[in-house]
């Protein structure tokens, strides 16, 4: 294991806290009678036309701002075609080559180091329904489908492959959750399925430039499962590589009972989905005025408020006496001097290792 390095990217799905669905006015309330919050649009009946919810775009854009992303002036919805029993339309309405927002980041603090994890993109999409595999008398023979969730607004947050350990992945997932909760974009209640993530995990020899072949572990809905799934994948892939085999690109599922990931299907490529622009929706345009309003409505976010835990408080007397130079190397802003700070922009990050060597 010591010869290898893990490369991880996360795709986080968060349910936006709108009262209604993204393309129709059905409620998103949790725990309703199965198949009661549905209409021709979210049932995917022929001829039904989607109408984009302004509230969903507002929350999606706020979420992107909370993740330090640049909201794009124009984004385009696209059809992602695949068959699944709980996807009555036969396609998901998502965004492909023109997503809502690009190029964000979040900082994570792990083992005495602060690290910036890049965020490639944030895009909007509708959720599928739910297949219910157990809980019924005849569950051994049948799967039930509940379409209440069909059409619930989601944002998908795709990270850069910057994550290098299970702990970093957990910290990053937690930071995403906090940013979205503080910005009131999503309740992020994992028990209710508001937040889940897919982990792309691959191994490479330390020092190698090229990424190894990755496996994608789908639908992780707790921090613990994320950590367990990554750790299992690391061991599984190293075992394959060490025995001279090749890791195959595939989608896997994590079984909490076994503590293992299980192969689900070989990984499809983007072209298998035959993405094309959604003909029933016009492009989403975010005007500079609208964006400025959203920016002004943003609360102070945890990353901006929280002092870097690896920087030294200015009022530490012992340090002031022993290492005055160390304290001078940190600016007042970085010391968490109690004054509220503005989110993200122009914030300088101190080097946490300086604080530690003191
Ligand atoms: Zn509906």
Boltz pocket constraint, residues with backbone or C-beta under 6 A from the ligand:
constraints:
  - pocket:
      binder: B
      contacts: [[A, 21], [A, 24], [A, 25], [A, 26], [A, 37], [A, 38], [A, 39], [A, 40], [A, 41], [A, 42], [A, 43], [A, 150], [A, 151]]
      max_distance: 6.0
